[in-house]
Amino acid sequence: MITAITSPRKRPDFLVYDLEWIPTFRSDGAMNADPMGLRMAGVFDGERYRWYKTIDTFIDHELTDKNRGKWFYAHAGGLADLQYLIVRLKDRGFWIQGSTSGSSVIICHVSRPMQRRQRDGSIKWVAGKNRWHFVDSYWLIRDSLRNIGKWADVGGKGNEDESVDYYADAPIIELRDYNERDCRILYRGIQLFEETLYSLGGQLCMTQASCAMDLFRRRFLKSDIETSMSVNEVVRKAYFASRVEVFATECGEAYYYDINSSFPYAMTFPVPGELKHAYKGKPRGDPDDLWMADVQIEVPESYLPTTPIREKGRLFFPTGKWRGWYTNIDIQMLLESGGKIDRMYESMVFNPRTDLRDYCNTLYDLRKQSDGVIKVVCKYLMNSLYGKFAESDLKSEIIINPPTVKEGWTEVSPGVFINEKIVPIPHMHVPIAAHVTAVARRTLNTYMGMSSKLHYCDTDGFSTCQRYRDGSELGEIKLEKFINRGRFVQAKVYHLDGTDSAGKEIQVVKAKGFSKVDLPTFERLLNFEEIEFVRMARIRENARRGIFTPRENVVHKGIRKNAISKRCFDRFGQSRAWEIDELRDALCGD
């Protein structure tokens, strides 16, 4: 059940910390002396900055009664900084419980185990009265410290050139000034984020998405929405991610457009509320009702098919016949494009809700009227809400030095356990997320369908030869870049040479999954060469090996030459949509 939050708002007490260490390699490729050695740890609480030479002194002076219950934020700390703490916390017997997502530890709770005598005389180990919470602030503000410094009006990072040798060679007093500047930037960014949230009627939570959900439930939820685990399980089959595809490997003169706040715009349409009725066969009832159905469909041959399907964990838009669960938005697009429904096996009808419309319109209007931090925070809150309705109830955690070991935990090294568990998610209502993403795909498809030539699309933007009229309202499009030359390799791997909307010359190199790719490195990727980069080993990765000392790995990574593309390409770099049987045959041989 999604219910309104009526409890009093709280102002959590937080501080920030930042560690500086010596990288393994220098900028010239030579290895540093004392690689990964800690140089200092800085802390700022809004009033006073202090720094420590060792992690033990940090623990002794910060994990105290005075700081009990405080949130310790570090930017990308769940990937890096926290590792230095965990080594010493583990050795000193602290109880550590970390919630993980992918390679990052988002939130980490630290306490000292203590004994408590039960009424029957037995002894039970529990968390001590002092508990501290380490939070990765990148999950709250997904931006670089340099950009946070700009919109928070604090200035850029202390070391503007970001030379890797700076950390090894700079005098400690200079490094201290650099560290203090970064701490102050992050603290001010979080402080402004909290102030904006509070002015809107929300409160600071540990992640951006949880801030958005808290605000929605406190201020915009008109009445409770009944949810169902069985409905969520079924409807998740109709929840498809965004469309990201290469249509042509190269382009000459072209335009790259973005849709203004595509997903917030999708939330201005009615979304599914509580389940109204489930039917065998076609849905019945009010024409304004929203529904989803299990259907056997025929997608006609088309350059731009509208219906997604998930095959081997990847999203495709093929043609042909298959069966699947889809929203009424997907089915309407299918029928409008000449497709057919051969059979409808069952359907679910939902009452329409407009709570999200009020949420997005309020934030978008405020964003248009504002600049600086308010503009940024409104953007974050609009974009991070819808996915929260599809949050998975399968959670992963790492536990170190637990006072008692529970059944089902997997011990990966002495005193270190990994646990996968199912937790209740009261706000989970997948029909909302499925419907929002379907509307966003419809908006993208509508604009792309007006073009005679496409090159690439990515969630809420696309490259085309067509010139459109720009707009500033939700759901309208605006010109982002004029492309002189574009090269598109695969989803989120491309190079654009051109000018931005203001006429400034730009070179855009994007290669998701690779570290800081420049143009020469992109050329190597185009030739299917492996590139080499250094990456810090992650906490879960180390834990499974029984290692907790921070270390860096040299990674070799490239693009697979024979990987199956989202579309079928000819030797001239032009594409067509796959036919479903053809696609499945290709994937079987992949």
N, C-alpha and C positions, 0 to 999 in steps of 0.2 A: 504494500500500500504506500503510495506517495502521498505524504501528509504535509501540511503546512507546519513550519517551525515557528513556535510561539515563545520559546524559551528566551530569556534575556541574552542579549549579545555580550560577548566577552572580548576583551582586548588582550590577547596572549602576549606574554613577556618574551621577547626574542633578542638575540644578539647574533653577530656574524663572526665567522672565523675564516682564516685563509692561511694556507701553508705554502712555503716556498722550499723547493728542493732542487738538487742538481740533476739535470737530465743525463741520460746515459751517454748521449753523443753530442758533440759540439756541432756548430753550423758547418764546419769544414769536414765533418764525417769522423773526426778523431774521437776517441773515447775520453770522457772526462775522468779525472781522479775522483774517487768516492762517488760513483754513479748512484743516483737515487738517494743520496744522503740528505737528510733534512738540514736546512739552513736556519729556518725560523718558523714560528707559528704566531700569527697575529690575531687579536680579538678586539672587537669594538662593540660597545653596548649602547651607543647613542650619546654617551657622555664622555667616556674615557676609553682611550686606546692603550693596549698593553701588548707586549710580545715576549715570547719565550724561545729559548735556544733548544729545548728538548720537549718531546711529547710528555715525558713524566712530569715536568714542571707545569706544563699546560693542564694535565689531569689534576695535579695537586691544587692548583690555584683556581681552576674553573669548575670542576665537578665537585662543588661544595654545597653546603646547606643553603647558602645565599642564592645559588643559581638553581635550586631544586625546581623542577618542572619547566625550566626554560627551554625554548626552541633555539638550537644552534644551527643557523643557516650557513651553508657554503655553496658557492656557485659551481655546479657540476661536482660537488663534494662527494656524491654517492658513487662517482666513478673513480675519484683519485684521492682527495684529501682524507677521506674517512679511512682509507687503508692504513695510513700511518697511525691513526688512533687505535684501530682494531688490534694491531700487533701488540701494543702495550696493554690495552684493556684486557685482552685475552690472557696475557701472561700474569696480569695482576688480579685475575679472578673475577672480573666484572661479568655480569650477565648481560648478553647482547642479543637483541631480537631485531632483525632487519627485514623490512618488507622490500622485496625486489620486483623490478620490472625490466625484463631483458637483462642487460648487463649492469644496470644501475641499482643501487640501494637507495630507494626514494626516501624512506624514513627509517631511522634506527633508534631504538629505545635502549638506554643503558642504565643499569642499576647494580646494586650490590646484593647478592642473595643473603637472606637472613633466616634464622630459625624462628618458627612460631609454634608454641606448644598448643595442641588441640585439647578439647574438653576431655577426651578419653585418655589424655596423657601422652599421646604420640607426638612426634615432632614433624612439622611440615616446613619445607623450604619455600619461601615466598620472596617476591621482590622487596627490597628495602624501601624505607620511606622516601629516600632520595632517588629521584629518577630524572634523567636528562634525555632530551630528544634531539637527535641530529637529523636535519632535513636538507635535501638537495634543492636549493633555491631555483635551479634551472627548470624544475617542474612547476614552479610558481611564475617565474618570469623567463620565458623562453627567448632570451636575447643575450647578446654578448655584453660584458661589463662596459665595453666602450660605448655601445649604444645606450645602455642604461644610464651611464654618466651624462649622455647628451640630453635625453628627455627628462632626467631628474635634475638637470641644470647643476651638475656637480663637476662636469668636465670629463675628459677621456681617461683611459687607463694611465697608470703611472709610467709604464714603459711603452711609449707609443710605437717604437719600431719592433717590439716583440722579439728581439734577438734571443735565441736560445742560450747564447753564451752569457747573457746578462745575469742569469740566476747563479751561475758558477763563479763569475769573476767580479761582480759588483761588490764594493765594500758593504759590510753589513749595515752600516748606518744609512747608506743609499737604498739598499734593499728594504730596510725597515720603512723608509718614507714611501717607497713604491707600494709596499704591502698595506700600509695605513690608508693610502689613497684608495686602493681597491676595496678595503673593508668599508670605508666611508661611502663609497659609491653604492655598494650593495645594500648597506643599511638604509641609506636614503631612498633607494629604489623600493625596497620592501615597505618602508615607512609611508611613502607616498601611495603605494598600492593599497595599503591598509586604510589610509585616510579616505581614499576615493571609494573604496568598498563601503566603508562605514557611512559616508555621506549618501550612498545609494540605498542604504538599509541593510547591508550585509555585514559580514565580519571576516577577518583574516582566517583562512584555513591553510593547511599545509601545502596544498597543490592548487594550481590554477583552476582545474576542473571542479574540485570540491568547493572552491570559492564561488564559482558560477552556480553550482547546484544549491548551495546554501542561500545565495541571494534570490534565486528563483523561488525556492520554497518559502522564504520569509516574506517576500513582497508581491510576487506575481501569481502564485498558485491560488486559483479562486476556490477550488474545492478538492477534496481528496480524489485520487485516481486509484482505483482498485487494480492491482496487478496479479499476475498468475505465473508461476514457474513453468507450468506446462505450456502456456501460451508463448512465453519467452523462448522456450526451447524450440518450438515449431517455427516461430516467426524469425528466429535468427537465420533460418535458411533463406529468408527474403531480404536479409540485410547485406547489401553489397557496398563495397568501398567505392571510392571515386574512380573516374575514368582517366587513365594515364596511358597514352598510346602514341607511337610514331606512325605517321601516315606516309612520310617521304623522308629519305635519309638526308636530303639537302634541299636548300631553297636559296633563291637569289633575293631580290627585293621583296620584302614581305612585312606584314604588320603583326605584332604580338599584342593581344588584348587580354585584359583581366575582367572578370565579372565582379562588380562591387559587392563585397560581402555575400558571396554566393550562398553559403550555408545559413547565415542569419536571414537572408531573403527567403530561403526555403522554409524557415520557421515562422514566417509571417502568414503562411497558408495554414488552414486547420490541420491538426495532427490527431492521430488516434488516441482517444482516451480509454475508458474502461471497455471491456468486451461486452458487446450488446447481445450477440447471438452467434452460434456456430451452426453451419448448415452442411448437409450433404449435397454437393452440387453447387449451383449458383447462389450468390448472395441475394437476399430479399430485404425489403425495408425502405427506409427514407432515402431518396436519391442523394441527399447531402452526407449520408453516412460514408465512412471510409472503410475499406475492406482489403483483405489479402486472401489469396487463393492458391491452391495446389492445382496446377493446370498442365495439360499437354498442349504445347504450342507449336506453331510453324512460323519461323522467321524468314521472310522472303529474301531473295538475293538483293543485296543493297551495298552501296559503298560505305554507308554509315548506319549499320544496324543499331538498334536502340536497346536491345535486351541483353543483360549481362548473364554470365554463367561462370561458376567457379569450378575449375578443373585443376586437380593436383595443387590446390592452394593458391592458384593464380586466377585473376579475373580476365575474361575474354568477352568479346562481343561478336559472336559468330552468326552464321545463318544456318537454317536447317530445322530439324524437329527434335524436341526433347521435353522432358517434364521437370517442373520445379515450382517452388513457392515464389510468388511475386505480389507486390503491392498493386493496388488499383491504378496507380500512376504508371507503373511499368506496363501494365496490360493495356491501358489507354494509348500509350505511345506505340505499342506493338500494333494495335488495330489501326491507328492512324497512318502507320507506315505500310499498310497492306498485309499485315500478318493475320494469323488465324488462331483461334482457340479450338482445338479438336475435342477437348473434353475438360470439364471442370470437376475435379474429384470432391473437393470440399472447400469451404470458405469460412472466414471469420469476419464479422461486421463489428465495427467500433463506433462509439459515439465520438463526434468531432469535438476537439477542444481548441481554444484560441489563447490559452495562457501564454504560450511561447511568443505569439504575435506581440502581445503587450510588452513582454520582456525585450524583444529585439527592437521594436520601434522606439521604446524609451531610450535604450542605450545608443541606438544609431542617431537619433535626434541630438542627444547629448554629445556624441562624438563629433557631429558636424558643427556644433556650436563651440567646440573646445579645441584646445591644442595642448601640446606637451603631455603630461602624465595622464590626464583624464582621457584624452584621445586614445592613448596606448592601452590603458586599462579597459576601456569600453570595447576596444577591438578584441582583446584577449577574452573577455567575459562572453562576448557574442559567439566567438568561434569555438570555445571549449565546452559549451553546455551540452549540445545534442549527443555527443559521444558518451556522455556520462550515463544516459539512459540504457546504453548497451554494454555497460561495464560488466566484465566477466566476474562470476562468483568464485572462480578458481584462482586462488592466490598462492604465491610462493614466498617462503621466508627462510632466512638463515638464522640459526640459533647457536650461540656459542656460550659455553660454560653454564648450561641450564642446571638449576638445583635438582630437578627431576627430569627424567627422560620419558616422553609420552609414546604410546604405541603408534606406529605408522611413520615415525621420524626415520630418516635415512642418515646414518652416521657416515660422513665422507672423510673425516679424519678425527683423531682423538679429541673429544669434547666439542666437535663441530657437526651440526646436523642441518639437513635440508628438509623442509616440510612443504608438501603441497596439500592445500586444504580448501574445502568449500565453506565460504562464509556468506551469510545472508546480506543481500544488497537491496535495501528497502526501496530505493529509487529506480531499480532496474525495470524498465518497460520498453523492451526492444521494438515494439511497433512504432514508437515515436522515432527512434533513430533510423529504422528502415525506411520510414516515410520521408523523413527529412533528406536523406541521401538520394532517394529516388527523385524528389523534386529538384534537387541540385543537379542531378544528371539530366533531367528534362530541360532545365534552363540552359545548360551547356550545349545540349544537343540542338536546341532551338536556334541558338546563335551559329553553331557550326553548320547546321543544315542550310543556312542562307548563303554559304560560301561555295564558290565553284572550285576552290582548291585549298586543301588543308595540308599542313606539314606535321603538326604536333599538337597534342593537348595534354594538360596537366591539371586535373581537379577543377580549377575555376579559371583557366586561361588557355589560349590556343593561338597558333600561328596560322596565318592565312594570307592570300593575295588580295582579299576583299577589304575595302575601306568602309568602316562603319561610322556612324555618328556617335560621338562620345556622350555619356550621361553621368550624372553624379548621384543618382538615387539608388537605393537598394535594388539589386538585380539588374541594373543597367551595366553597359560595358564601357570601358575606357581604354584608350591606347596607352600601352606601357612602353613599348619599344618599336622603333623602326629598324628592321633587320636588313643589313646589306648582304650578309651571308649567314646562313644557319646550317649547322650540321647536327643531326639527331641520330644518336647511336641506339639508345634504348630508353625505357622509362627513366626519367630523371638523370639522364646522361646526355649532355648536349653542349654545344658552343655557339654563341651568338655574337656576331660582330655588327655593330650598328650605332644607333643613337637612342637616348631615352626620350621621354615625351617632351622634355625641355630643350632638346637638341644637343645635349652633351654626348660626346663620343663615349661608347662603352664597349667593353669586352666581357661577356658573361660566360664563365666556364662552370658547369655544374656536373658533378659526378657523385651521386649519393652512394655512400658506403666506402668512399675513398677519402683520404685525409688531405685537405688543402691542395686540390688539383689546380695547377697552373696550365697555361696553354701548351708548353712543350710536353708536359705529362699527359695532357689530353691527347696529343698527337700519338703518343706511345700507346695509349688505350685504343685509339682508332686502329692501330696496327696489331691489336691483340697481344701486345707485350705485357708482361707482368711488371707492375711498379712496386717499388719498395718503400715502406714507410714504417715509422716507429710508433707503437701504440702501447699505452700502459695496460698491463694485464688487469682484468677485472676481479672483483672480490669473489664472485661465485667461481670463476675460473681458477683462482688461487686456492679457494677452499677445497675444491674437489681434488686438488693435488696435495693438500695438507700444507700449503705454503701461505704465509701471511706477510712476508716481507715484500714491500712494494717493489715491482720490477717492470721493465719495459721489454716488449717483444719486437723483433724485426719481422714485419708482415710482408708477404709477397702476394699480390692480388692483381687480377686482370679480368677482362671480359671474355666470357666463353664465346668462341668463334661460332659454334654450331648450336647455340642456345635457341630454343623455340621463341620466336617473336610473338608479340600480341596480334600481329597481322601477317599475312603471307606476302613476301616481297619477291619482285622479279629482279633480274640482274641490273636493271636501270635505277633501282632504288625506289620504285613505286610499289604501292601495296594494294591489296584487296582484303576484304574480311575472310576469315577462315570459314569453311563449311564444317559443321560440328563433327561429322564422322572423320573428315580429313584431319581436323585438329586433334581428335583423340588418338588417331593412328600416329600422328607426329609425336605426341606426348608420350605414347607408349615406347617409342624408340629413343626418347631423349635420355 
